[in-house]
């Protein structure tokens, strides 16, 4: 039996991917303690792991720990500036308090292996302090610098021409030495504040475990990289088990002979004016069935009066039940939602420019599994045109179905658990041979 200490950022997109892995670890006789926000206590304990709440610092499931100034400054920024703010004041600053909490937890729980999501930097610092082997899992597109890709965050697809390769080289230099230089400096100052030496690393280099990195997708979703680190393993899509579900009264409408469109705003960027309302306007009273989920927000927030006859509104529907009926999903491009759609062979329209969503949307377009509108605030006409193009072009559905077949070849929880067990046994890097 191995003692695993897991730490994740207190947000659904960081916690949910690890649930099936932790459940499998517990099933195989390992003891798991999981450090994250108190709002996830029930979910975590359902896996058989012990939940350890965040004791210091920001817990995103507890509004009392989130400074209003932090929210105001974040919301005032857009694009790359907002992305950098997240890195500095969302993830790097949090690593300081994570390290304090995790160090105290080790006094209660003598862990053998550490595991975190790629944005939870405190685990890597704990490794530096203790020497314990650590692994990370990726619940977004691969963010690591490569000579074959543009810098992460810009949403620029790769290319093989000499012009595109030169572009990548220039942009990577510009990113490392100019655009993201302040993030590097912020990271070094944070390291010094906890007694660690400067490394002059970018955030994602610091977040890449030299032992094991579990990437939650299949190779076909990622850009080809000739310099991919050997400890990065593609383990398939993180699909949580389908929860208990009582279908709403309109559920039989899904069997009608008409296109079914699903729009979801995700769980982080949940402003209904950005995507949900324009999609409703685009298809109001058309000969389609539009299923709207608000990401948990009250339906009253939509202020729809009247509700179009072809629209069905719910706060949440488990995708495992809904997506088998859906012809096109309109989404703001959250990684887990996109991966789940692909697991069910559903093509997409993506429209998101916050967090790392430009990268996800760019990959959807690059893989041919959907259309990226390259904006967070598309017009109803843009949404309608993209959806109708997907419905009239079989190639999108065919590409999405090919991803479904690829994803189905992976037993993600078992594969992840076996790799973590190998790390626990050897305490050495777990390498693979990539073909990308």
C-alpha angles and dihedrals in degrees: 000000000000128000110228121192111197127189127187137172109262097252131103094242090057099040104040097060092059096050097086091044093052092046089054092047090053092046089055092055102262124136115234131191115188123201115201143105121326091238090073097053095109095047093048096047089051088066091056093252125125114249117223113189126222105266102185132023130022121341106189090203090060113062090195090070096050112088113227089225089059091055094045094050092047093049092048091062131073138194119348092357091059091045090054091048090055091050095048104035101021103042112012095045089046090055089068093059092037090058091051093050095042093049089055091047090055088061088062100033119036098213122200098193133023125214132183144159114264093258096052099090096171091082093060090051090049087054090053090051097045109021091234113151114251139195132193133203126215117228094173138043115303104281100187123120115258136174088228098057140049117252116289115262100038096086094226115151120225127259138193102214119105089244092055092046090051089048091053091049093050095045092048091052091047092048096048097043105030118009098043098025092106090055090054091050091048090051092051092049090050091049091051090051090063096042099263123130125250115265103175089224128152115244097258096047086055090049095052109098112222088212106051138343120190111204112202100219141054125272093252092066092059131077115253112264123186090192100049111151112252094230091064111102124187105221103173130252124330101236115176116215114267109263125222108286136188109200117232119248093261094056095112088062086078088073093061117117098250137092114282117215122189123197122191129177094200125226104282111039095040104158102140093205090065101063116342099060095043090050092050089049090048094057105023109145093353121136093268134089112239117201113196125192119184101204091250097312117133112268088228088071089073090064092206114169111194107016109222112254094239095051125095116193127202134157091225140356120180106247092222088070100036107039097065086070099042124104098185131010120208109204142162088237107257109172098234094047091049092049091049091051090052090049087061095041095247118150117220150211109214126200115170136120102168127097109351095327095116087066094050094048091048090055092049089055093042093052092049092237094120150335124281114211091194094221138087092217109047121176120245089250093054091051093046094048093050095047093047091049091054092047091051097043115069091196092080094054091044092053092047090050090052089056090049089056092048094048092049089061091067128081092199101184093047094045092048092047094050091051092048090049090052089053090049091050099046103026084213134108115286107222133191137186111247127211108189 
